[in-house]
Amino acid sequence: MASSAILHFSPSLYYPSSYKTRTSSFSKHLVVRASASVSYSPATSLKVSLSLPLNSTWHTNNWQWKFKENSINIYYEEHEKESTEPTKNILMIPTISDVSTVEEWRLVAKDIVQQVGKVNWRATIIDWPGLGYSDRPKLDFNADVMEKFLVDFINSPNSPISSLGDDLVIFGGGHAATIAVRAVKKNLVKATGIAAVAPTWAGPLPIVFGRDSDMETRYGLLRGTLRAPAVGWMMYNVLVSNEKSIESQYKSHVYADAKNVTPQIIESRYELTKRKGSRYVPAAFLTGLLDPVKSREEFVELFAELQGKLPVLVMSSTGAPKRSKAEMEALREAKGVSRYVEVPGALLPQEEYPTINII
């Protein structure tokens, strides 16, 4: 998949954007044009073709997350270039979903680190525990566990980003954005800015059917079934781990334009669903256990708590599903939101349109 970019950095907001925006108060813009190609492949090979300049590097590694009695391999990627300019660091966190992966941020990371100017951007992309290329243990996953992971990754002395100090900008999509906001609001992590891309807070079933006691009981039964041996795999294969289901989801609400859903993307995501332990996080996500808040009011209040503490950019996608879009719209005039912009796309605008220009 090839793409080109016009990247703009606004110094007053402390983070770059792959989306071109124009306001009267932002007079300085750095413009960089870049191109890239990515070939998606099964998780076992991780063959990625990036057209990097000679002074840019891209490499992968694993970090051991110690959680209770578990040692969990966490997959991460680092994108950077050689430069004598001061370095600013970005942590990119994938949208939580059945097929969450670092792949959704790769083109964005590549374009950002190629910027030429007074700042040398360095990007780290991580996979959540239980998703992407990270280990998938049978944990009781919930929003607190995911928040704990994020806090540990940022703060642990042996973390690959531990030496960065407080100079960290966080990019997050969907639930990841809201979990990051929650962690910053609770003063568990420090950041110099947050970019929330198509932020969400309600899982696929709760956002449609609600959270009354009867539905919560049903969610619990479904979750237990998905986690069970044998029958759990059977149900998981029907609901998630099949190419037709993945293609249907991408074309109906993950991407805004069905023409952008390629066979390579579907194959890559399908391979992720076949990894050992793949069903445990989706079981929690589908039924609302990974929801960082329980209501729109709590969602808006999370952002309001950041008022005056750090800049927060919210990117609302124009093609998001109706219910998800309504939650994003609630942030349009919300306290704590430094800037609110509309971008093309649905639930993964950063992957579908990583380098789109918005006037």
N, C-alpha and C positions, 0 to 999 in steps of 0.2 A: 504494500500500500504506500504510495508516494504522496507527499504533500509539500507545500511551501508555506512560509510564514513571514509575517511582519510583526515583530515583537516590539512592545512599547513598555518602557519602565518609567514609572512616575516616582521620583525620589521622595515626594511627600508622603507616600503611603508605604514605603519600605518593602514593597514586593513587586516582582515583575508580573506581567500578564500577557498571555498569548492572545488576548482579545483586545483589539484596538478600540479605545474609548476616547471621547472628547468632552471635556468640561472646561468652563471658563477659568477655573481655579488651578488647572493643571497645565502649565505653560511649557514645561520641559518634557520632551519625549526622546527616548533613544530608540532608533529604528534599526533593526537588523533583519536581513532576509536570509533564510536558511532553507535547506531541503533535506529530506530524509526518506529512507525506505526501510520498512520492517517486514521480515518474513516470519509469520507465526508458525510455530511448530509444536509438537507434543512436549510435555514438560520434561521428559527424560533427556531430550537433547538440548533444549534451550538455545537453539541456533537462531541468533538474531543478527540481522545485517543492518548496521547503522553507518550511514555515510558521515563519519566523523572527520573533522579537520585534524591535521597532523598533531596539533598540540592538545587535543581532547582525548580523554580516556574514559572508558566505561568498563567496570568489572563487577563481579558478583561475589557474594560470600555468605556465610551463615553465622548467626549469633545464637548462643545458648541462653535461652530464657529459663530461669529457675522459678518454677511456680509450684508451691507446696512440695510434693515429693517428685515432681516431674522436671525433667530436663528436655526442653523442646527446641528443636532446630528452627530458627527463624531465618528465612531467606531475605536478603536485601541486595540492592544494587546501588552503586555509587557512580555518579556522572560528574565529571569535572574537567577543567582544562588548565594548562600551565599559564600562569599570569603573575605579574608582580604587583597587581592591584590588590587592595584589601578584599578578603573573602567574606561573603555572606552566604549563609547556609539555609537550604530549604529541605524540610522533611515532607515527603509526599506519601499520603496514606490512601490506599485503594478504597473505593466504595465497597461496603459490605454487601455481599450477595451470594447466591449459590455458586457463582463462578468468578468470584473476586480474584484479581491478579494484578501484579505490578505492571503488567503489559499496558494497562490503561493510561499510565503516566509516562511511558518511555519517550514518546515523541515530544511531549511537553518538556520533560527534563532535558532532552537533547537540545532543543531550541533555546532554552533559557541559558544553559551553560555556554552556548556559543556567542552570547551577547558580548559586544566589545564596548568598554566604557570605563568608568571610574570604579566599578564594582565587579568583582570576579565571583560569579554565582556558582555554587556547588550544590548538587541535588542528591539526596539519598531517598530511595524508594523502598518501602518495606512491605512484606506480605504479612497479613494477620495470622496468628496461630490458628490452625484448623482450616486455613484457606490458601489459595495460590500454591506456591512451591514450598511453603513451610510445613512442618510436621502437623499431623492431625490426630492428636490423642483424644481418647474418650473422656473429655472433661465435661463438667456441668457448665457449659458456656452461658454467660449472660452479659449484660452491659457492664457490670462491675469488673468482671474478668477481663473484658476487652480494654476497659479503662486502665486497669492495673498493668496490663501488658504495655500499653502506650506510655504510661508514666515510667515504668521500669526501663523501657528502651531509651527514653530520653535521659533519664537520671542515673542509671546504673554506671558505676565507675568503669566497668568493662564494656560498656556499650560503644559501638563504632562512632557514635556522635557525642560521646561524653566530654570530649575535649573542646567542644564548641561553645561551652558556657551558656550564657543567656541569649546569644546571638543566633536565634533560630526562627525562621518563618515556617508555618505549618500550612500545607495544602491538604485538604481532605474533601472527599466526595461522599454524598449521601449521609448515611449514619456515621461514617468516619469523621466527617466535619463536626457533627453535633457532639460526638464523644470527645473530640479534641477541645471544643468550646467548653464542655462540662469540666474537663480536667483543668483547663486554664482558669475557669471561674472559681474552682475550688482551691486554687493556688498550688496544685500538685505539680504543675510544670510551668515553666516560664517561656514566653515567646515574644518576639518583636512584632508579629503580625500573623493574621490567620486569613486564608482564602478558603471560603466555604463554597464548594461547587455543587449545585443542585442539592442543597442540604435537606435531609429527611430525618424523621424521628420515629415513624411507625412502620412496623413490618408489613409484609404483603397481606397477611390475613387481618390483623387488627385494623389496618387503614380502611379495609373494605367492610368488615363485619363488626367492628367495635370491640369493646373490652368488658362487656357486662359479665357477671359471674357465670352465666350459662355458657357463653362463648369461651371464657377462660378455661372452663372444664373441658370443653371440646378441644381447645388448643393443647391442653395437657395430654389428652389421650392421643392426639395425632403425634405430638412430640415423642411420647413414649414409644409409640409404634415405630416411628422412623429410627429410633435409637436401638431398637430390639434386633437381636440376631435374626438372620434369614428373612423373616417377614419385613424387617426394616429395609433391607437391601432391595427387596421386591418392590416395596412402595416407593423407595427413593428412585429406583430405575424408571418407574412410571411417571413420577412427578417431576424429576429433575434430570437424571442421568440418561438422557437419550437425545439424539441430535435433533429430532423433530421438535421436541419440547423447547430446547435451547434456541433453535431458530425461530420458533413462534414467539418466544419471549423477547428476543432481540428485535424482531420486526414489529412487534405490537407496542412495546413501551420502553425498551432499553435504548434503542436507537430511534431517532425521529424519521429517518429516511430508510426504508427497507432496502433500497438499492445499495446502501453502504454496508449491509450485512453480507460478508463474503464467506465462501466455503472454508477458507483458511481460519477465519475467526471462530466459526462454529466448531471446526475440528479441534482447535486449540482449547476451547472452553470444555468441550466434551471430554478431552483427555484429562482435564483437571478433575472432573467429576468421578473419574475412575481410580483416583488415588486412594490408598488405604485410609479409612477413617473420614472419607469425604462427607458423609451425611450428618455428622454431629453438629457443626456450626449451622448448616442450612436448617436443621430441625429447630434450632433455637431462633434463628432469624425469621423464618416463615411464621412462627407462632408468637413473635413479639418479645422473646426473652432478651434480645439484644437492643431493644428500644431504650435509649438513654433518658427519655422522659415519657410521661403518660398522657400528656395533653398539649394542645396548641399553646395554651397559656404558659405552661412550663417551658415550652420550646422558645417562645418569644422572650420570656424572662431570663433564660440562660444568656442570650445575647445582650440583653439590657444590663446584666451584671458586669459586662465588659466595658461599659461606657466610661471613656476617659482613661482606660488602662492600656489599650493597644488598638491599632487600626484593624478593622475587620471588613473584608471585602466579601460580599455575597453575590454569587453568580447564579441567577435563576434561569433555568432552561425553558425556552418558549414551547417546546414540544413535550414537556413532561406530562404524565398522566394527570387527569383532572384533579384527583384528590391530593396527589403529591404537589402539584402546582399551587394549590390553594395554601398549603403550608409554607411554601417558599414565598408566596405573595404576602403572607402575614409578616414577613420580615422587611417589606419594602420601606416602611416608615418607622421601623422599630428602633428603639434606643440601642446603642451599642454597635449598630451597623454603620460603619464609616462611609460605605459606598455600596450601592445596589445596582447591578447591571443585568440586562437580559442578554443571553447568549443562545445561539442555535443548539438544538439537541434535545434529548429526552432525559433519561436517568444517567447516561454516561457521556455528557457533552465533551469532556476532556479527551475521550478516546475517539468519538465520532468526528468531532471538529476540533482537533488539538491546536490548529493554527488559523482559525477563522478570524476575520476582521469585522469588528462591530463599530459602526460610526455613531 
